[in-house]
Amino acid sequence: MIFFWAFVIGGFICVIGQLLFDIFKLNPGQTLSILVVTGAILDGFGLYEPLIDFAGAGATVPITSFGNSLVHGAMAEAETHGLVGVVTGMFEVTSAGISAAIIFGVIGALIFKPKG
């Protein structure tokens, strides 16, 4: 049953993104920002963790999980290190993903001929 709910919740998040493209005519940057901020707000109110517990990968794979990770890390570090922890906590949790995206982007640009 966990696979079913992961598919439904992950698909629903993707449908929201597609609707932002099609109905509201937002560009990819705007849509990405809205989804990241939505994930951050949901985590700020303590609603994203129960969603992850319920849907598993359906809630952790879409981009909303990035916003969740930013806020989750910032709040955890803020409890131990205060205001400085807010800044360091965001990057501590997400640095591996950001670093991987940069490294694989550079490798992809070296292997393939980028357009532009």
N, C-alpha and C positions, 0 to 999 in steps of 0.2 A: 504494500500500500504506500510505502514511503516514495517509491518511484513515481507512482501516480501523482501524488501531491507535489513532488518536486517538479514534474512536468507541468502541472496546472499552474502553480505559483510562478515558476520561471517563465512559462509562456505568457501569463497575464502581465508580468513586468515588461516583457518584450512587446506585447500588444499595446501597452501604454506608450512605449517609445515610438512604435509605428504610428499610432494615432497622433502623437505630437508632430511627427513628420507630415502626415497626410492631411489632417484636418486643420491644424494650426499653422502649417507651412513653416515650421521652425527648421533651422539648419542643424547639422549634426552637433556642432558645438553647443548650441542652446539646449538641444535635447539631452546631451550628455550632462551638462551642468544641472539641469532640472532633476534628472534621475539621481545624480550624486548628492545633491542637496536634499532631495526627498529621503534618501537612505540615511543621511546624517541627521535629519530632523526626527525620523522614526527612531533612530538609536538614542537621540537625546531624550526622548520621551519614554525610552525603555520598551519600545514596541518591536524593534527589529530582532532582538535575540529570541523572543518567543516564535517569531516567524521562521528563524533559522532552525530552531528546535523542531518546528512542525514540518517545514518543507525541505530541510537539508540543502542539497546543492541547488535546488530551485531558487533559494534565497541567497546563496553565497556566490554563485557564478555571475549573475547579472551585475551591471555597473553600480547598482544601488548599494551593493555590498562594499564598494570602495568608500562611499560616504560613511557607511556604518563603521568601517575599520578606522577611518580618520577620527571620528568622534569617540569611538570606543577607546582607542589608544590615548587620545588627549584626556579623556575623563579619568582613565586609570592612572595616568602619570600625574595629573593635577592633584589627585588625592594624596600622593606621596611627596611630590616635589613642588607643589603650589603652581604659581603662574608660569614659571619656566617649564614645568612639566607639560603644560598644554601644547607648547610648540614642539618640544622634543618627542612627546608621546605620539603625535600625528605621524611623524616621520619614522619613528622606531618600528611601528607596526606595519607600515606600508612600504618601507624602503626596499625590501626584497622584490616586491612586485614592480616598483618603479625602476629599480636597477635592471631587472630582467627585461623590461620593455625597452629601455635604452640600449642595452647590449644587443638584444635580438634585432632591434631596428637598425643598428649600425651594421651588424653581420648581414642582414637582408639587403641593405643598401650596397654593401661590398660585393655580394654574390650576384645580385640582379641589377639590371640597368634601370634606375629610377626615372620616371617621366618627369619632365618639367624643366 
